[in-house]
Amino acid sequence: MKYISTRGNYDKVDASEAIRLGMVPTGGLFVPEEIPTLSRETINSMQNSSYQEIVEKILDEFLTDYTEQELQEAVAKAYNCDNFSVEEITSLYKLDDNSHVLELWHGPTAAFKDLALQVMPYLLSQAIEKEETDKDILILVATSGDTGKAALEGFKNVDGIEIIVFYPEEGVSQVQKRQMVTTTGDNTAVVAVAGNFDDCQSSVKEIFGDQNFKEVIADKGYQLSSANSINWGRLVPQIIYYFAAYAELLNQKEIKPGEEINITVPTGNFGNILASYYAYRMGLPVNKFICASNDNKVLTDFFKTGVYDKNRDFKKTVSPSMDILISSNLERFLFEVTGHDAQKVTNWYQQLKEEGKFEVDEETKDRINEIFVGEYATEDETKETIQAVYQEHNYVIDPHTAVGVNVYNKYFNNYNDKTTTVIDATANPYKFGTTVLSAINDSVITDEMTEFDILEELNEETGVEIHSGLEGLANQEIKHELKCKVDGIRDIIQQVL
Ligand SMILES: N[C@@H](CCOP(=O)(O)O)C(=O)O
């Protein structure tokens, strides 16, 4: 299996090289040349497989220059009870007759990113061994809150790898920030950027295309890679949990073999929902993808109009991980949905760069609308949904998951589509304690309480255990205090190295 560029501007590479490079050095993202397909029989038989067996199967389909032994070793080290608090790695919570919440936050940092970032360090280390380079890897990460900590935790103390995480200083929750700045490891750095997530992500992407700067880095003994979902190595492990969820629905007799499901994903960077789309292209029976946004509803507008327009105010919301106006992985989706039309993709992304917007043609729009719908939840709706789910089900969800549930409810009310639906729970509610507790019972919050007092109070109020990765955060030593302006990112990289 070879990997090609969404912009047709780079030679084909093996999976390990795509993972090592992170993104296409000349612009664009790596995608598999062909999407492998699984028979219905294989998919249905996954109900008898463990999560780890499903991982091996899917990785093996995509990462064909890795040996079976390498993949087995990576899977065994990543997906085990030391790293995940439930044996089945992910779990399903039945919300009502038609919908099931897919809990993706049982990993060490309490967000879905762990499902990829626990295994990716092994895949990257193996990729470096295959290349036989004398250069270490420098991973640059842009985060709106969740990816940063998951990447730090995955890559800390990994030989031959340095990692620098950039987060928007005012754009993550207190818990997310504390998780990142208390990270140990002698190869980690965390930098608060005076800007928003898009500023961080765009700067990092520019650096990947900056030959001069890459030479500066090379002189210091490093080559660049990424732990964001622009890296194929981040995306492929996310395909797996959609097969695992389908297998579990079969096990629980919620669906029959071959029955289609809907998938609802709260998303900002479009990576998680794209992973589900790849699962579908591999053969997973899916009826509709429901793309859920917050007030930064650039994707909702795109699915409704065919126009992607980032020229709008960037809003800070209670679901900060989705505060994104440039959804990186939409590029891969457009490449797939146009049947690999690199010219169209190149033109659209050139327009996005020059004018901040582009419009897809009618044919592409029709293809997208056959299977995707987009909707958004306002701030009030998000909080009301947290409250309603708690009151009706005694179940606590985080604001991002609430965006998903709210958007799914709107979809259901509009279309009365009774297809069994999986709604991604992308983060544990304790990552966003203040928003969650104020939605559930505002009256117990006092002015004196810190974010960390609020976690205790949320635990008192609901009886739900605090995620083990978030316990004791308030007392951990702060290890990272670097700050920079958006135009200071290159300087700070050199300073760290
Ligand atoms: N929501 C993300 C933003 C980065 O997205 P990714 O898809 O590249 O991981 C975060 O929490 O950091």
The ligand as an SDF file (V2000), in Angstrom:
LIG
                    3D

 12 11  0  0  0  0  0  0  0  0999 V2000
   -9.2890   19.2820   18.6950 N   0  0  0  0  0  0  0  0  0  0  0  0
   -7.8970   19.1140   18.6130 C   0  0  0  0  0  0  0  0  0  0  0  0
   -7.2740   20.0220   17.6040 C   0  0  0  0  0  0  0  0  0  0  0  0
   -6.1820   19.3110   16.8800 C   0  0  0  0  0  0  0  0  0  0  0  0
   -6.8020   18.3640   16.0770 O   0  0  0  0  0  0  0  0  0  0  0  0
   -6.1410   17.0340   15.5690 P   0  0  0  0  0  0  0  0  0  0  0  0
   -7.2260   16.4010   14.7880 O   0  0  0  0  0  0  0  0  0  0  0  0
   -5.0010   17.4320   14.7340 O   0  0  0  0  0  0  0  0  0  0  0  0
   -5.7170   16.2740   16.7330 O   0  0  0  0  0  0  0  0  0  0  0  0
   -7.2540   19.2570   19.9890 C   0  0  0  0  0  0  0  0  0  0  0  0
   -7.9150   19.0070   20.9690 O   0  0  0  0  0  0  0  0  0  0  0  0
   -6.1030   19.6260   20.0790 O   0  0  0  0  0  0  0  0  0  0  0  0
  1  2  1  0
  2  3  1  0
  2 10  1  0
  3  4  1  0
  4  5  1  0
  5  6  1  0
  6  7  2  0
  6  8  1  0
  6  9  1  0
 10 11  2  0
 10 12  1  0
M  END
$$$$
